[in-house]
Amino acid sequence: MLKNIHFLVFLLVGFVTTPTLSHAQGHNVTAKFSTDSLDIEIGESVNVTLSLSDKLNGSAVLNFTYDDKQEGSTEYIEPLEGIVVSGEHIKWTVVIKGKQAGHTILGVNSSSPEIRDIEKTFIRIDIVHNSVLVIVNAVIGWIYFVAWSVSFYPQVYINWKRKSVVGLNFDFLCYNITGFLAYGFFNVGMYWVDEVQNQYFKEHPRGINPVQLNDVIFTLHAVFVTILTIIQCIVYEKGGQKVSKICIALVTGAWLFALASLVVTLTHTITWLTYLYYFSYIKLGVTLIKYIPQAYMNFRRKSTDGWSIGNVLLDFTGGSLSLLQMFLLSYNSDDWGSIFGDPTKFGLGVFSVLFDILFIAQHYCLYKTRGYYERIEDYRIQVSTSELSSIKL
């Protein structure tokens, strides 16, 4: 009888204590800021909330970190004191005050093992000279997005109106479709493929996906309109124009490189993220050379007839505003390294704008349209009306 009583007591104690122990072992608490990003002016103070998902079983100390430093201070915001966590309190107000223009990431570390995934608790903070410029830059961004998106249609319209694509260089179109397809693969993969995003954030734990929805929409739209223009080249008068052997060789080489890289990726030698980066390199290479054939063709024909100046003007508007935005962003955050420290994007932007200026000069100054054309070596060159009238039959 006594043994039975002991056994029942043992079962009762086990029944009571087991849930408690399980709760203690499986008690996972997370910390979260009320916002993921913040724009503040120098001298401005903003309140954000730091909260825990549940109360802790014990006490803890939460210390703030800056960028990748686990302790210390930052030159961009006023230093913050640590928070002692105890009792029922699970929410605190954190006052962030801008001190110097720049960028920083405010994070948290914890002395308690109960708080899990603490490295995911952070805020990206941009300290700026003037918050109005933040709005101005956003407006500029949408303007050049629209300008670049609309820039494809003047060429489509002029082709339709003339029922001819004479004057539009086919190498330019071939490079363009290659570049936009490559850029499209990169953008779609970065924005929609979970495995690629996981690989990116593994390399950049506190980074931001560089591809946004408007990038994807722009690229898909560009591919569509470029294909439409290529169809026009098939249907309308071509005047003997064709894609050059150099262009065919370069484009074929680019796609063979992409195919070989795909095989390497499928064998798990490189990641899908690295594979998509290769497509971005193809896009960069295309941007460097795609305008050259059209400019040279205009020079040989001594005319821009058939090449839409509307396309050029809109592209020039978009490119110029993009460069202006880069300078305003750098000034507002004292982040000139984003331009001159990594000159690729800036250099490509300047390169495109310079070609637009060349096309504008060709159209309005060097080769004004004055009359008719005669075909020479598969191109049409301009012959003025006065020259035609002087010909004796």
VMD Tcl script that draws the C-alpha trace (Angstrom):
set ca {
  {0.00 0.00 0.00}
  {2.81 2.39 0.92}
  {4.57 1.65 -2.36}
  {1.41 2.49 -4.27}
  {1.12 5.83 -2.46}
  {4.76 6.69 -3.28}
  {4.16 5.80 -6.91}
  {1.08 8.04 -7.10}
  {2.96 10.95 -5.50}
  {5.79 10.48 -8.00}
  {3.34 10.59 -10.91}
  {1.64 13.69 -9.51}
  {4.92 15.56 -9.06}
  {6.02 14.59 -12.55}
  {2.73 15.73 -14.03}
  {2.98 19.12 -12.33}
  {6.66 19.84 -13.00}
  {7.04 18.52 -16.55}
  {5.02 21.32 -18.24}
  {6.95 23.88 -16.21}
  {10.30 22.47 -17.28}
  {9.15 22.21 -20.88}
  {7.97 25.80 -20.79}
  {11.32 26.95 -19.43}
  {13.28 25.02 -22.02}
  {11.10 26.03 -24.95}
  {10.51 29.63 -23.92}
  {11.64 31.54 -27.01}
  {11.25 35.31 -26.93}
  {11.95 37.66 -29.83}
  {12.65 41.39 -29.85}
  {11.37 43.83 -32.44}
  {11.56 47.54 -33.23}
  {8.39 49.36 -34.28}
  {9.98 50.21 -37.65}
  {12.62 48.72 -39.93}
  {13.91 52.01 -41.34}
  {14.05 55.62 -40.30}
  {14.92 58.97 -41.94}
  {15.77 61.79 -39.54}
  {17.41 65.19 -39.83}
  {20.50 66.25 -37.94}
  {19.38 67.36 -34.47}
  {15.94 65.78 -34.83}
  {14.68 63.31 -32.20}
  {12.34 60.44 -33.06}
  {10.73 57.92 -30.71}
  {10.65 54.25 -31.69}
  {9.43 51.30 -29.67}
  {11.45 48.23 -28.76}
  {9.30 45.34 -27.55}
  {9.57 41.68 -26.60}
  {7.10 39.07 -27.78}
  {6.70 37.76 -24.20}
  {8.02 38.34 -20.70}
  {11.24 36.61 -19.66}
  {11.53 33.99 -16.94}
  {14.64 35.76 -15.69}
  {16.29 39.15 -16.09}
  {18.39 40.43 -18.98}
  {20.32 43.45 -20.22}
  {19.76 44.76 -23.74}
  {22.66 46.77 -25.16}
  {22.53 48.70 -28.42}
  {24.96 48.07 -31.26}
  {25.89 50.27 -34.20}
  {26.51 48.85 -37.66}
  {28.42 45.59 -37.15}
  {29.97 46.64 -33.84}
  {28.82 44.68 -30.83}
  {29.42 47.60 -28.50}
  {30.60 51.20 -28.45}
  {29.02 54.24 -30.07}
  {28.45 55.79 -33.46}
  {29.20 59.20 -34.89}
  {25.80 59.46 -36.57}
  {23.31 59.29 -33.65}
  {23.49 60.07 -29.96}
  {24.58 56.99 -27.95}
  {21.84 55.00 -26.24}
  {21.91 53.50 -22.76}
  {21.23 49.81 -22.25}
  {17.89 48.49 -21.04}
  {17.48 46.26 -17.97}
  {14.69 43.74 -18.54}
  {12.89 42.42 -15.48}
  {9.36 41.78 -14.27}
  {6.32 42.31 -16.46}
  {7.73 45.17 -18.55}
  {8.22 44.12 -22.21}
  {8.00 47.42 -24.12}
  {10.29 50.48 -24.08}
  {10.53 53.81 -25.90}
  {13.89 54.51 -27.52}
  {14.74 58.12 -28.41}
  {16.94 58.36 -31.51}
  {18.58 61.72 -32.18}
  {20.52 62.52 -35.33}
  {24.03 63.83 -34.78}
  {25.78 63.71 -38.16}
  {24.66 62.98 -41.72}
  {25.25 59.41 -42.82}
  {23.95 55.86 -42.50}
  {23.98 53.49 -39.55}
  {22.27 50.29 -38.46}
  {21.01 50.24 -34.88}
  {20.93 46.72 -33.48}
  {20.59 44.98 -30.12}
  {22.44 42.27 -28.23}
  {21.17 40.45 -25.17}
  {22.62 38.81 -22.08}
  {19.73 36.32 -21.96}
  {19.63 33.09 -24.00}
  {15.83 33.30 -23.85}
  {15.83 36.02 -26.52}
  {16.33 34.31 -29.86}
  {17.33 35.66 -33.30}
  {18.48 38.91 -31.73}
  {20.62 39.61 -34.82}
  {17.38 40.16 -36.77}
  {16.41 43.05 -34.50}
  {17.70 46.26 -36.11}
  {16.76 49.57 -37.74}
  {18.39 51.13 -40.80}
  {18.78 54.82 -40.01}
  {19.52 57.55 -42.56}
  {20.54 60.85 -41.00}
  {20.07 63.64 -43.56}
  {20.65 67.37 -43.85}
  {17.12 68.08 -45.07}
  {14.08 65.81 -44.99}
  {12.51 67.76 -47.89}
  {15.24 66.40 -50.15}
  {14.08 62.88 -49.27}
  {10.70 63.71 -50.82}
  {12.32 65.50 -53.77}
  {14.48 62.47 -54.48}
  {11.44 60.18 -54.39}
  {9.63 62.42 -56.90}
  {12.71 62.53 -59.14}
  {12.86 58.75 -59.03}
  {9.30 58.39 -60.28}
  {9.84 61.01 -63.01}
  {12.84 59.26 -64.51}
  {11.08 55.90 -64.15}
  {8.22 57.24 -66.30}
  {10.61 58.95 -68.74}
  {12.60 55.76 -69.30}
  {9.43 53.66 -69.61}
  {7.85 55.98 -72.20}
  {11.13 56.43 -74.12}
  {10.58 53.19 -76.07}
  {7.39 54.33 -77.77}
  {8.52 57.21 -80.03}
  {10.60 54.72 -82.04}
  {7.67 52.30 -82.27}
  {5.43 55.15 -83.44}
  {7.83 56.47 -86.07}
  {8.32 52.96 -87.45}
  {4.55 52.50 -87.70}
  {4.02 55.92 -89.27}
  {6.72 55.41 -91.92}
  {6.00 51.69 -92.39}
  {9.78 51.46 -92.49}
  {12.66 50.79 -90.11}
  {15.34 52.21 -92.39}
  {17.63 54.27 -90.17}
  {17.15 52.13 -87.06}
  {20.28 50.06 -86.51}
  {19.59 46.35 -86.05}
  {22.73 45.83 -83.96}
  {21.33 48.30 -81.43}
  {18.12 46.28 -81.19}
  {20.01 43.01 -80.89}
  {22.14 44.37 -78.05}
  {19.08 45.91 -76.42}
  {17.04 42.70 -76.29}
  {20.07 40.82 -74.98}
  {20.67 43.39 -72.26}
  {17.05 43.61 -71.15}
  {16.59 39.83 -71.11}
  {19.72 39.46 -68.98}
  {18.58 42.27 -66.71}
  {15.13 40.69 -66.54}
  {16.51 37.32 -65.43}
  {18.49 39.08 -62.71}
  {15.57 41.19 -61.47}
  {12.96 38.42 -61.54}
  {15.31 36.02 -59.77}
  {16.23 38.51 -57.06}
  {12.65 39.64 -56.48}
  {10.61 36.42 -56.77}
  {12.85 33.40 -56.19}
  {13.04 32.52 -52.49}
  {16.23 30.48 -52.80}
  {18.07 33.40 -54.39}
  {16.81 35.79 -51.72}
  {17.93 33.40 -48.97}
  {21.40 33.22 -50.51}
  {21.55 37.01 -50.75}
  {20.53 37.61 -47.14}
  {22.94 34.92 -45.99}
  {25.74 37.02 -47.50}
  {24.15 40.32 -46.41}
  {22.22 39.59 -43.16}
  {21.16 43.19 -42.67}
  {21.03 44.16 -46.32}
  {18.13 45.31 -48.47}
  {17.09 43.49 -51.61}
  {18.53 45.73 -54.36}
  {15.66 44.84 -56.71}
  {12.27 46.42 -56.12}
  {8.94 45.86 -57.86}
  {9.35 48.88 -60.14}
  {12.65 47.42 -61.40}
  {10.90 44.19 -62.36}
  {8.01 46.01 -64.06}
  {10.36 48.29 -66.00}
  {12.45 45.38 -67.27}
  {9.51 43.22 -68.35}
  {7.99 46.23 -70.09}
  {11.30 46.97 -71.84}
  {11.53 43.38 -73.11}
  {7.96 43.57 -74.44}
  {8.44 46.84 -76.34}
  {11.83 45.77 -77.72}
  {10.27 42.55 -79.05}
  {7.50 44.67 -80.60}
  {10.14 46.81 -82.33}
  {11.91 43.69 -83.62}
  {8.60 42.48 -85.10}
  {8.31 45.83 -86.88}
  {11.77 45.22 -88.34}
  {10.52 41.92 -89.75}
  {7.29 43.36 -91.19}
  {8.28 46.82 -92.43}
  {10.72 47.95 -95.11}
  {14.30 47.29 -94.06}
  {16.28 48.73 -96.93}
  {18.77 45.87 -96.94}
  {19.75 46.33 -93.30}
  {20.86 43.32 -91.27}
  {22.63 42.44 -88.03}
  {26.42 42.65 -88.32}
  {28.69 39.65 -87.88}
  {30.43 41.35 -84.95}
  {27.12 41.77 -83.15}
  {26.13 38.17 -83.83}
  {29.47 36.97 -82.46}
  {29.26 39.08 -79.30}
  {25.64 38.20 -78.53}
  {26.24 34.52 -79.23}
  {29.25 34.61 -76.93}
  {27.19 36.22 -74.16}
  {24.47 33.55 -74.32}
  {26.99 30.71 -74.56}
  {28.59 32.12 -71.42}
  {25.17 32.18 -69.73}
  {24.51 28.59 -70.82}
  {27.89 27.35 -69.58}
  {27.31 29.16 -66.28}
  {23.93 27.44 -65.96}
  {25.60 24.03 -66.27}
  {28.11 25.02 -63.58}
  {25.25 26.19 -61.37}
  {23.30 22.96 -61.82}
  {26.37 21.03 -60.63}
  {26.31 23.17 -57.44}
  {29.74 24.65 -58.19}
  {28.32 28.17 -57.85}
  {25.12 29.45 -56.26}
  {22.07 30.69 -58.12}
  {22.83 34.15 -56.74}
  {26.26 34.14 -58.38}
  {24.68 32.91 -61.61}
  {22.28 35.86 -61.61}
  {25.16 38.24 -60.99}
  {26.65 36.98 -64.26}
  {23.53 38.22 -66.04}
  {24.01 41.65 -64.49}
  {27.55 41.68 -65.92}
  {26.14 40.91 -69.37}
  {23.78 43.87 -68.98}
  {26.68 46.14 -68.02}
  {28.68 45.04 -71.04}
  {25.74 45.61 -73.38}
  {25.22 49.12 -72.01}
  {28.83 50.00 -72.85}
  {28.55 49.10 -76.53}
  {24.90 49.21 -77.61}
  {24.84 52.87 -78.73}
  {27.99 52.68 -80.86}
  {26.44 51.01 -83.96}
  {23.58 53.55 -84.14}
  {25.91 56.53 -83.76}
  {28.23 55.14 -86.43}
  {25.31 54.44 -88.77}
  {24.08 58.03 -88.37}
  {27.60 59.23 -89.18}
  {27.83 57.10 -92.34}
  {24.39 58.15 -93.57}
  {24.93 61.76 -92.52}
  {21.36 61.60 -91.23}
  {19.27 60.59 -88.23}
  {16.17 59.93 -90.31}
  {14.47 56.80 -88.98}
  {16.09 57.12 -85.54}
  {13.60 58.69 -83.13}
  {14.83 61.83 -81.42}
  {11.93 61.46 -78.97}
  {13.51 58.27 -77.69}
  {16.80 60.12 -77.20}
  {15.26 63.12 -75.43}
  {13.31 60.96 -72.99}
  {16.34 58.76 -72.34}
  {18.42 61.90 -71.76}
  {15.79 63.19 -69.32}
  {15.75 59.93 -67.39}
  {19.53 59.58 -67.33}
  {20.11 63.17 -66.24}
  {17.54 62.95 -63.45}
  {19.05 59.64 -62.32}
  {22.47 61.28 -62.01}
  {20.93 64.29 -60.25}
  {19.26 61.96 -57.77}
  {22.58 60.24 -57.06}
  {24.24 63.57 -56.26}
  {21.33 64.76 -54.08}
  {21.32 61.49 -52.15}
  {25.07 61.70 -51.62}
  {24.89 65.32 -50.48}
  {21.95 64.76 -48.15}
  {23.69 61.86 -46.38}
  {27.33 62.95 -46.82}
  {27.82 59.67 -48.65}
  {29.99 60.60 -51.63}
  {31.57 57.17 -51.51}
  {28.37 55.72 -53.00}
  {29.27 57.56 -56.23}
  {33.04 57.74 -56.36}
  {33.74 54.68 -54.22}
  {31.85 52.42 -56.65}
  {31.97 54.24 -59.99}
  {30.31 51.52 -62.09}
  {26.71 52.75 -61.88}
  {27.74 56.40 -62.04}
  {30.08 55.78 -64.97}
  {27.44 53.90 -66.95}
  {24.94 56.69 -66.31}
  {27.36 59.34 -67.55}
  {28.25 57.15 -70.54}
  {24.60 56.86 -71.61}
  {23.95 60.58 -71.18}
  {27.02 61.44 -73.28}
  {25.72 59.26 -76.11}
  {22.33 60.98 -75.84}
  {24.11 64.32 -76.22}
  {25.90 62.97 -79.29}
  {22.59 61.86 -80.83}
  {21.04 65.26 -80.09}
  {24.01 66.97 -81.77}
  {23.71 64.66 -84.79}
  {19.98 65.32 -85.13}
  {19.80 69.07 -84.53}
  {23.25 70.27 -85.63}
  {25.23 67.88 -87.81}
  {22.71 66.01 -89.94}
  {19.50 67.96 -90.32}
  {16.90 66.24 -92.51}
  {16.66 68.09 -95.82}
  {15.42 65.82 -98.58}
  {15.69 62.41 -100.17}
  {17.99 59.41 -99.82}
  {19.91 57.10 -102.04}
  {21.17 53.69 -100.99}
  {24.93 53.23 -100.61}
  {26.37 50.03 -99.12}
  {23.04 48.96 -97.62}
  {22.41 52.32 -96.02}
  {20.58 55.42 -97.19}
  {22.42 58.72 -97.28}
  {20.81 62.10 -97.60}
  {20.70 64.02 -100.88}
  {19.40 67.54 -100.76}
  {16.61 68.79 -103.05}
  {18.94 71.33 -104.63}
  {21.36 68.56 -105.57}
  {18.56 66.58 -107.21}
  {17.41 69.58 -109.25}
  {20.91 70.04 -110.64}
  {20.92 66.54 -112.16}
  {20.39 66.69 -115.94}
  {18.29 63.96 -117.48}
}
mol new
graphics top color blue
foreach p $ca { graphics top sphere $p radius 0.5 }
foreach p [lrange $ca 0 end-1] q [lrange $ca 1 end] { graphics top cylinder $p $q radius 0.2 }
display resetview
